[in-house]
Amino acid sequence: MITFQNVTKHFGSDPVLNGVNFTIQPKEMVVLNGASGAGKSTIVSLLIGAETPNDGDVIVDNVVVNDMNVSDLQMYRRKVGVAYQDYKLLPRKTVFENVAFAMEVCEEPIDRIHVEVPMILQRVGLLKFKDHFPHQLSGGERQRLGIARALVHNPKLLIADEPTGNLDADNVRIIVDILRGLNKEGATILLTTHDPLVHQMIQTRTLHLADGKISE
């Protein structure tokens, strides 16, 4: 599903990733951990084509992401769900509208949107908040809304970038349970974190990023 082959990434003269190699199999759930600033978000940016490596290749589903043109990248990103630590929610849209908007920009039919969005909100336990605005939600609820938006195209790959940052233990458990459920349904999950509580809750393969290198 995912392969990094000798990936090096510099920002200016500073190497963030230095010859990184790892593979994640289809339907696998993997934790990528490391201290803040270690380069976890850089790996996410490379996976979605927001950054390109200075050397090496990022391969997803046997396609080299860093070789894609703009049109191919747009289509590829519709197949990859990303839930960000800072949520990236639209503050003037309701919970329902936040999820619907992610489908509208891809020109999904209105009738499908009105069927699919409630189902997605139900999966993350937010259907009863469908008419609320983001500022009316707790941090854990906003993170669940971010995951809901990432699910609109039923992605085979879901990347959760520090989804438990600043959440209490109860909300961390809810987020972890949602991700586990999606993995059991067949999604490949990459969860980045520096939260030791997540490691206590998830007994799964872990990649550790430090000094620009990956170890297991």
LINRANOR-V433175 format. One record per backbone hydrogen bond with DSSP energy under -1.0 kcal/mol. NH is the residue of the N-H (numbers start at 1). CO is the residue of the C=O. E is the energy in kcal/mol with one decimal. If there is no record, write none. Layout:
nh: (NH | NH)
co: (CO | CO)
e: (E | E)
//
This chain:
nh: (2 | 3 | 4 | 5 | 7 | 8 | 9 | 11 | 14 | 16 | 17 | 18 | 20 | 22 | 24 | 28 | 30 | 31 | 32 | 33 | 38 | 43 | 44 | 45 | 46 | 47 | 48 | 50 | 51 | 54 | 55 | 57 | 59 | 60 | 61 | 63 | 65 | 67 | 68 | 73 | 74 | 75 | 76 | 77 | 79 | 81 | 83 | 87 | 88 | 93 | 95 | 96 | 98 | 99 | 100 | 101 | 103 | 104 | 105 | 107 | 108 | 113 | 114 | 116 | 117 | 120 | 121 | 122 | 123 | 124 | 125 | 126 | 129 | 130 | 132 | 136 | 137 | 142 | 143 | 144 | 145 | 146 | 147 | 148 | 149 | 150 | 151 | 152 | 154 | 158 | 159 | 160 | 161 | 162 | 165 | 167 | 172 | 173 | 174 | 175 | 176 | 177 | 178 | 179 | 180 | 181 | 182 | 183 | 184 | 185 | 186 | 187 | 188 | 189 | 190 | 191 | 192 | 193 | 200 | 201 | 202 | 204 | 207 | 208 | 209 | 210 | 213 | 215)
co: (24 | 59 | 22 | 57 | 20 | 55 | 17 | 14 | 11 | 9 | 9 | 212 | 7 | 4 | 2 | 25 | 189 | 205 | 191 | 207 | 35 | 39 | 40 | 41 | 42 | 43 | 44 | 45 | 45 | 8 | 8 | 5 | 3 | 63 | 1 | 60 | 58 | 64 | 65 | 69 | 70 | 71 | 72 | 73 | 76 | 157 | 159 | 84 | 86 | 90 | 132 | 130 | 94 | 95 | 96 | 97 | 100 | 100 | 101 | 104 | 103 | 109 | 110 | 112 | 113 | 116 | 117 | 118 | 119 | 120 | 122 | 121 | 126 | 127 | 129 | 133 | 134 | 138 | 139 | 140 | 141 | 142 | 143 | 144 | 145 | 146 | 148 | 149 | 151 | 188 | 81 | 190 | 83 | 192 | 162 | 164 | 168 | 169 | 170 | 171 | 172 | 173 | 174 | 175 | 176 | 177 | 178 | 179 | 180 | 181 | 183 | 182 | 156 | 28 | 158 | 30 | 160 | 32 | 196 | 197 | 198 | 202 | 31 | 215 | 33 | 213 | 210 | 208)
e: (-2.3 | -2.6 | -2.8 | -2.7 | -2.5 | -2.2 | -2.1 | -2.3 | -1.5 | -2.7 | -1.7 | -3.0 | -3.0 | -1.4 | -2.6 | -1.7 | -2.6 | -2.4 | -3.1 | -2.9 | -2.1 | -1.8 | -1.7 | -2.5 | -2.3 | -2.0 | -1.8 | -2.1 | -1.4 | -2.3 | -1.6 | -1.6 | -3.0 | -2.6 | -2.0 | -1.4 | -2.8 | -1.4 | -1.7 | -2.5 | -2.0 | -1.7 | -2.6 | -2.7 | -1.8 | -2.8 | -2.8 | -1.4 | -2.8 | -1.7 | -2.3 | -2.5 | -2.7 | -1.6 | -2.8 | -2.5 | -1.0 | -2.6 | -2.2 | -2.3 | -1.9 | -2.1 | -2.2 | -3.3 | -2.4 | -2.3 | -2.7 | -2.1 | -1.6 | -1.2 | -1.1 | -3.1 | -1.7 | -1.6 | -2.2 | -2.3 | -1.8 | -2.5 | -2.1 | -2.0 | -2.0 | -2.1 | -2.0 | -2.4 | -2.3 | -1.3 | -1.2 | -1.1 | -2.3 | -2.9 | -3.4 | -2.7 | -2.7 | -1.5 | -1.3 | -1.8 | -2.5 | -2.3 | -1.7 | -2.4 | -2.7 | -2.4 | -2.1 | -2.3 | -2.6 | -2.3 | -2.2 | -2.2 | -2.4 | -1.3 | -1.6 | -2.1 | -3.3 | -2.2 | -2.3 | -2.7 | -2.6 | -2.3 | -1.3 | -1.4 | -2.3 | -1.1 | -3.3 | -3.8 | -2.9 | -2.3 | -1.9 | -2.3)
//
